[in-house]
Amino acid sequence: MDGTKRSDIKPGMKVVIVLKKDQRTGKLTEGVVKDILTKSPNHPHGIKVRLESGEVGRVKGQRARGI
């Protein structure tokens, strides 16, 4: 999963995102999806989500459970 297809992302999934402020550096933030904010079925830069922590960013990948 590369984070560009909305159908691949579900609330409760553990993912890594890039926050807006970290787009230049590419720093990743890990968290659990609370809400999916992108309405279109796909997005070339990643689906925008809100994490349970309240942070908002674009999904860059998924983390396996237990990691």
C-alpha positions as CSV (number, residue, x, y, z in Angstrom):
1,M,0.0,0.0,0.0
2,D,1.4,3.4,-1.0
3,G,-1.3,5.5,0.5
4,T,-2.8,6.9,-2.8
5,K,-6.0,4.8,-2.9
6,R,-8.8,5.7,-0.5
7,S,-10.2,2.2,-0.5
8,D,-6.9,0.9,1.0
9,I,-7.3,3.1,4.1
10,K,-9.7,2.4,7.0
11,P,-10.3,4.0,10.4
12,G,-8.3,2.2,13.0
13,M,-5.4,1.4,10.7
14,K,-1.8,2.2,11.8
15,V,-0.2,4.4,9.2
16,V,2.7,6.7,8.6
17,I,1.9,10.2,7.3
18,V,3.8,13.4,6.3
19,L,2.4,16.4,8.0
20,K,2.0,19.7,6.0
21,K,4.9,21.3,8.0
22,D,7.2,18.3,7.2
23,Q,6.5,18.1,3.5
24,R,9.9,19.7,2.6
25,T,11.9,17.3,4.9
26,G,9.7,14.2,4.3
27,K,9.7,13.5,8.1
28,L,7.2,10.7,8.8
29,T,4.7,10.6,11.7
30,E,3.1,7.4,12.9
31,G,-0.4,7.0,14.2
32,V,-3.8,5.5,14.0
33,V,-6.4,6.8,11.4
34,K,-9.4,8.5,13.0
35,D,-10.9,10.1,9.9
36,I,-10.3,10.0,6.2
37,L,-10.4,13.6,4.9
38,T,-9.8,13.1,1.1
39,K,-13.2,12.6,-0.7
40,S,-11.8,11.4,-4.1
41,P,-11.0,7.7,-4.6
42,N,-7.3,8.4,-5.1
43,H,-4.8,11.2,-4.8
44,P,-1.3,11.3,-6.3
45,H,0.4,12.7,-3.1
46,G,-1.5,10.4,-0.7
47,I,-4.9,10.3,1.0
48,K,-5.3,13.0,3.6
49,V,-6.2,11.6,7.1
50,R,-6.7,12.8,10.7
51,L,-4.9,10.7,13.3
52,E,-6.4,9.9,16.7
53,S,-3.8,12.3,18.0
54,G,-5.4,15.1,16.0
55,E,-2.6,15.5,13.5
56,V,-3.5,15.8,9.8
57,G,-1.3,14.7,6.9
58,R,-1.1,12.5,3.8
59,V,-0.6,8.7,4.1
60,K,2.8,7.4,2.8
61,G,2.4,3.8,4.0
62,Q,1.1,1.4,6.5
63,R,2.7,0.0,9.6
64,A,2.2,-3.6,10.5
65,R,0.5,-4.3,13.8
66,G,2.9,-4.7,16.7
67,I,5.5,-2.5,15.3
